Amino acid sequence: MVTRNRARPTFRLRAGASLVCVSVLIGGCSVSENPYESQTVRGDEAVELIDSMRPGGSYEDARRRINDAAATIAERIVGAVPGQTWQFSPDPNVQQVKSDGLPCDKLTGDIARRPLSDMVEFGRPFTSEEFATASDIVRDEAAEFGADGEDSLFNEQSRRDFHVQGGGFEFDLRQGGSAILTITGDCFLMQSVIDSPAGQLPADPPTEPSTR
């Protein structure tokens, strides 16, 4: 495996935009405004992009697929590492962040998003040998999604990580005080957009009535 430093994305927000990260270990952020807004396409360009994405399926279906993949990886790891356990995080804040997903580069969140799997929490940290075993399993399952580009930033007793990406998907296994697994998907249209007629922009979401 080739180890290299991985560039971490940096988001520059406009004044008034809000990006709320619940925890470093959550592996995602809850966004109230799209930090890529300056790249957002509109009009005929947006219609063309949306229609090109329809065959890829919906955000909701993609999120179910990566959740299933996360559970499969966790079960395989537990089966291969004696004494290990796992669960999806029961923290409601983590669950909300994962459910909300991440923004896409060129489409607003009411049209498309990048799905996040629920966060897998393992019962204890891995030893170096166990982490290698777990990484092999992540590598194997990630390949099913076309993800085969590997890298790692840390491989120490106190901190380890293993990252696989490709085909628009990212698989992250890492541990510090605890061991977690997260999966990030490509950009997918919301089901409501797929259900809307092709060749035109979807209708604007309804505006909630003011309580003032």
N, C-alpha and C positions, 0 to 999 in steps of 0.2 A: 504494500500500500504506500502511495506517495503522500507524504505529509507536507502541507504547505499552508501558509497563512491565508486565511480566507477574508476577503473584504466584506465588512459588515455594512449593510445599507444604512444610509443616514437620511432621515427625512427632514426637510426644511419646511416648516409650516408657515402659512400666511398669518398675519395678525388676526386674531379671533379664532383661528383653527385650534382644535383641541385634540390631543393624542394622549390617552390615558393608559399607562401600562400598570396593570394590577400587581405584577410580580415579575422579577427577572426570570423565575423558573416557570412562569406560565407559558412562555414561548410565543406570545402574541400580544397585541395591543387592541384596545377597544377604541374605535375611531369615530368621532362625531363629525368630522369633515375629511374628505379625501385629500391626503397630502400631495397627491399627484394632480390636483385640479388643473394646473397649468397645462397638462398634457391631455386633458379630457377632450375627446373628439365630439363633434356635434353635427347636426344636420345630416346630409346625405352620407358623409363619411361615417357617422355613427350607425346609420341604417345598414350600410354595407358591412361594417364590422360585426354588428349584432347578427345579421343574417348568416355571415360566415361561421359564427360560433354555434348556431343552432344544432348542427349535427353532433356537437360534443356533449350534449345533454345538460342537465340542470345542476345548479349549485347544490340543491338539496340532495340529489342522487349522488353527486360526487362526494359530499360530506359523509353520506352513509357508507360509501365504498372505502374511504380512508379510515373511518371508524372501525369497519370490519377488518381492515388490514392491520390497524393498531392492535386490535384484540387478538388477531391471529399471531402476530409477532410476539405479543406478551405471553400468550399461551405456550408458544414454542420455546420461548426463553425459560419460562417456569419449568417446563418439562425437561429442559437440558441442564438447568442449574439447581441442584438439590437445595432445598430449604428456602428457595426464593418464592415470593408471592407478588401479586399485582392487583391493582384496582384502577378504574377511572377515577380521577379526582372528584371527591364529593363536594368540594368547595363551590358554592353557588357563584362566586365572583369569577372563578376560573371557568366554570361551565358557561357563563354568559359571554365571556371573551371568546371562547372557542365557538360558540353558536353564532356569534356575530361575524366571524371570519375577518379577512383582511381586504383592503381596497385593491382594485385592479388599476393598471396604469392608465387606461384610456376611457374607462366607463365608470359612471357614478355607482354608488352602492345600491341604489334601488334597481339597477339594471344588471349588474354582475359583481361578483366577489370571489375572493380566493378562500376556499374552505379550510378550516383547521380541524384536525381530529380532536376529540376529547383527550385530555392529558393522561397518559398512563403513568401511574406512580408505582414503583417497585417497593417491596417491603423492606429492603435493605440495600446498601451499596454493593457493587460487585467487586470481587478481587480482580487483579489484572488478568488472570486466566479466564475468569467468568465474563469479564467485559469483552474479551476477544471472542468468546463463544457467542455472546449476545450480538456483537457486531456482525459476525458471520450470518446470523439469522436475519438481522435487519437488511444486510446486503442482499440476501437471497430474495426476500419479499419485495424490496425496493425495485429489483430488476423486473418484477411483474408490471411495474408502472413505467418502465423505460428509464428508471433512475440508476445510473451506474457511475457517476462522477463522485469520487470519494475524497474527503479531506478530514483533517483533524487538527485542532489547535493545542489540545492538552492531552498528555498521557502520563499523569503522575498519580501517586497514591491518593492525594487529596482532591484531584480534579481530573476527569477524563471526558472526552467527547468524541463522537463519531457522526459524521454528516455525509449523507448521500443525496445527490440531486441529479435531475435530468427529466426531460419530458414535461417540464413545468411543475414537477413534484419535488418535495424536500423531506427527507427523513432525518430526524435528529435524536440520537441517543446520547445522554450526557448525565453526569453525576458530579455533585459537589458534596453537600451534606446528605443529599438523597439522590436516587437515580430515577430519571424520567425519560419518557419517549413521547415525541410529538411528530405529527405529519402535517405538511402544508400542501395544499393542492394548487393546481393551475387556476386560471381565471375561467369561471363558468357563469353562464346566464342564470338569473333567478327563474324559477319555474313559471312565475307569472308573466315573465317576458317571453319565454318559449311559447306559452299559451296564447300570446297576442299575435295578431296577423303579421306575416312577413312583409317586407317592403315598406315599412313605416316605423316611426318611433313609437314605443309603447306609451300609453297614456300616463300622465303624471300621477304619482300616488296621491290619494286623497289627503287633503289638509285637515289636521285635527282641529276641532273648534277651540277657540280661545276660551280660557277659564277666567279671564280678566273682566 
